[in-house]
Amino acid sequence: MPYNDLADDPEDSEFTAQERAAAAARSTWVSVGVNIVLTATQITVGIFAKSQGLIADGIHSLSDLVADFVVLFAGHHSKKDADEDHPYGHQRFETAASLVLGLLLLAVGVGMLWSAFRKLETPEAVPQVHIVALWVAGAALVAKELLFRYMLTVAKRVKSSMLVANAWHARSDAASSLVVTVGIIGNLAGYPILDPIAALIVGFMVTKMGWEFSWTAMHDLMDRAVDEQEVAAIRETLSQTPGVSGVHDIRTRKMGDMIVVDAHLEVDANISVEAGHDIAVVARQRVLQRHRVLNLMTHVDPWHRPDLDHAKPTHSSSH
């Protein structure tokens, strides 16, 4: 449900926040259960079936399990109310968690690459895997793809970038399981080298995704603005507020999955300061109700009649 479609009733906004937290926790615990089973099965079978690809996939599942607990930890702390040390709340725990997830993926990916390169240096030593590895890899592929689709649906519904990151972490495991399955098939068909090659490809995939998540989270921690479409929607809400003649200098910065906004509102220069303040209060309430805005700081500018508009000084000064 888009934020612009939220009702103006504050109780609806509160319900949505509660639903968001509950859905996030529920989807993450489902992921925990799946990853515990997959990690134990893939690593155990991979060792006995002599499949480096399956072991690498199991380690990737283990990283998913660690990521799930990072998400649960961040989700718990991000719900804390604002305090003296954190006047804007603790929403950036989610952004920090996304950064941790990215760095975790990056480390796991580099480890996979190193292990695969070591195997490729001595291809004659690569053993033939057992057929059971193929069945486990296939089952892991199906489980991870279903988990990804479930988690991404929840993440989009509750608008959580942290959950989106964790969902795509699951998709990276599904993709890696596909590559591992192909590598095991090639190994069984008489090409043993395909198993470590599959592990190498998985390592590249994981490293790339880890870099992307880390880079995005780092920019968000550096007060990156939201996209133009969302800024335009906020501008429209402000412009449609009764008493607002114009809006300019809108600045945004991300605070976890929420937004902090600064905006200049133009109001009739002939009204009282109190009336201008009341208009700004109404504008702020409308934005907080209709968008994922944590706080809106307004600056009221006087607006004159069109023939004395302060926005046209260049024309008058040129004569």
N, C-alpha and C positions, 0 to 999 in steps of 0.2 A: 504494500500500500504506500504510494508516494506521500511524502510529508505534506505536500501542498493540499492533499485531499483530506487531511485530518480535520475533524470538526473543531469548532471554536470553543467547545466546552472544555474547561480545564480538567474536568473529571475524565474525559476521554483521553486527554494527553497522559494523565497519570496511569490510567488503565493500560495504555499502550506501552509505557515504560515498564510496568510490572510484567506485562506479557513478554516484552523483549528480554528481560532478565531471565524469566522462567524458561522461555524457549531456548535461549542460549545455553543455559545449564543443562537442559534436557538433551539437546543435540550433542553437546560435548560429552556427556556421560555415555551416550550411545556409542560415540566414537571410541571412548576409553575401552568399553567392553569388546568391540570389534578388534581393536589394535592389540589388546592383551592376547586374544586367541591367535591372531595372525602372527604376532611376534614369536610366540612360543612355538607354533607349528612350523613356520618358515625356517627359523634358525635351526631347530632340532632336525627336521627332515633334510634341510640343506647340508648339514654336517654329515649325516649318515648316507645321503644320496650323492655326496661329493659334488654339489653344485654351488659354485661361487656366486652365480647370479641369484640363486634363491636365498643364499645367506645375505647378500647385499640387499635384497628386497626385504628380508626380515629386519635388518638393521634400519632400513628406511621406515618400516612399520614401528620400530622402537622409537625412532625420532618423532613419529606421529604421536605416540603415547606420551612422550615427554612434553610435546607441544600442547596436547590436550590439558595436561595439568597446569601448564603456564597460562593457558586461556582461562581455566577455572580460577586460578589465583588472581589474575588481572580482573576478571569479571566481578569477583568478590570485592576487590578494593576500589574499582571504578564506581561502584554504587554508593560509596561513602558520601555523606553530605559535605558541603563546603565548610572549611574551618579557617582559623586565623592564618595558618601557614599556606592554605590552598583556597583562596577566596573564590576561585572559579570552579571548585570541585576537584575530583580526582579522575576525570574522564581520560586523561592522557595515559593512565595505566594501560588502557587498551592499545594506544599507539606504541607504547614501550613494549608491550607484549608482542605486537606485530614485528617490531624490530628484533626481539629475541628469537621469534620464530624464523625470521629470515636468516639471522646469523647461525641458528641451529642447522637449517637446511644447507647453508653454505659450508659449514664444517663437515657435515655428513657427506655432502657431495665430493668435497676434496678428498676425504678419506676413501671413498669408493673409487675415485680416479687413481689414487696411489696404489690401492690394492690390485686394481685391474691391470695397471701398467706393469706391476711386478709379475703378474701371471703371464702377460703377453711377452715378457722378456724370455721366458722358457716355455714356448708353446708345446714342446714335446712332453712336458710334465703334466699337462692338463688331462685329468682323468675323464672317462666317460661317465655320465651321470646315470642314476637309476630312474626308471620310468615313473616312480612315485613322485619325483620332483615335479614332473609335468602336471600331474593332477593337483598337487598343492598350489602350483603357480596359477593354474586355471581358476581354481576356487578363490584364490586371493584376488585375482583380477575382477571377478564378478562381485565379490564382497566390497572391494574398494570403490568400484564404480557406483554401486548402489548407495554406499555411504556418502560419496561425493554429491550425488544428486539430492539426497535427503538434506545434507548439511547446507548446501548452497541455497536450496529452497528456503530453509529457515533463515539463513543469513540475509537473503534479499528481503524477506518479509519483515525482519526486525531492523534492517538497515545497520548492520554491524560490519565494519571493515575488518575487524579482528576475526570474526567468524567466517567472513569471505576468505581471508588468508588461510584459515585452518581448513576450510572446505577444499581450496585448491591444493593444499598440502596433501589431502586425501586423493585428489585427482592425480597428483604427481605420482603417488603410490600406485594408482590404477594403471597409469601409463607405463610405469617401470615394470609392473607385473606383466604387462603385455609384451614388453621387450624381452623380459626374462623368459617368458613362455616360448617366444620365438627362438631365443638362444638355446633353450633346452631341447626344443624340437630339432634344431640343427645339430646339436651335440649327439642326440640319439640317432640321427641320420648318418652319422659318420664324420661329422665336422666338429671335433671337440673344442676347437678354438672359439666357436661361436658363443660358448657359455661365458667366458671372461669378456668377450666383446660386448655381450649384452650388459654385463656389469659395468663396463666402461661407459656405454650409452646412458645407462641409468644415472651414473655419476655426473655426466654432463647436464642431464635434465635437472637434477636436484640442485647442482651448483648454480645454474642459470636462474632457477626460481628463487633460490635463497638470495641471490644478488638483487633481484627485482623487488622482493619484499623489503629487504633491508634499506634499499635506496628510497623507496616510497615512504616508509616509516620515518626515515631520517629527515626527509623534506617536511613531513607533517609536524615533526617535533620542532622544525625551524619556522613555524607559523606560515605554512603555505596556504594560499587562498583557495577557496572552493571554486568550482568551475563556473563559467560565465552564465550557464543556464540557471543555476541556483541563485546567483547574484541577481539576475534579471527578475526572478520570481519574487525575491525579497524586495527589490526596488518597486515592483508592481504593487505589492501589498502596502508599502509605505505611501506610494503615490495616490492610492485609492482611499487613504484615510481622510475623513472629512477635516478640512482646515489646512491640509498640506498642499501647498501650491507647487512645490518642486522638490526634487531629491538629488543630491550630488555627493561626490566623495564617499561612496560606500566602500568600506574596507572590511575584509573578512579574514579570519584565521581559524584553522581547525583546532578543536579541543577534543581529542578522541574522535568520536563520531558525531559530536556536536559542533556548533559554530559560534564564534564570538564576532559580533558585528559592530562597526562604528559607522554612523551615517549623519549627514547634514540635512536638516529639514528646513525648507523655506515656508514661512508662514507670513500672513499679512502684517506689515510693519505697523499698522495702526491699532492693533489689538494690544491688550495689556500683557505684561510678562506672565501673569498667572494663566491667562487664556492660552498663551503659546506653550506654556509648560503642560497644561492639560492635554493639548493636542499631541504633544510628544509622548505623554504617558499612554494615550490611547493607541498611538502608532506602535509603541513598544509592545503593548499587550497583544495587538493583532499579529505581530511578527512572531512572538513567542508561542502563540497558539497555533499558527499555521505552518511554521517551519521548524526544522531541528536546530533552533537557535537557543543557545544557553543564556546569552546576555546580549542586549543591544544598548549601546551608548549613543545617545542622540545629542546633536548640537543644533540649536535653533537659530536660523538666519532670518533677518527681516526681508520680506518680499514687498516691493513697491508696485504701483500701478504700471501697466505695460509701457506707458510713455515715459516713466521714470525708472524703468527696470534697471536694477544694479548689474544685471548680466550683460548690459550693452554699453559699457563705458567707452569702448574704443570708437564708436560712431560719433558720440557727442564730443569727444576730445579732439577728433580730427578736424572739426570745424573751427 
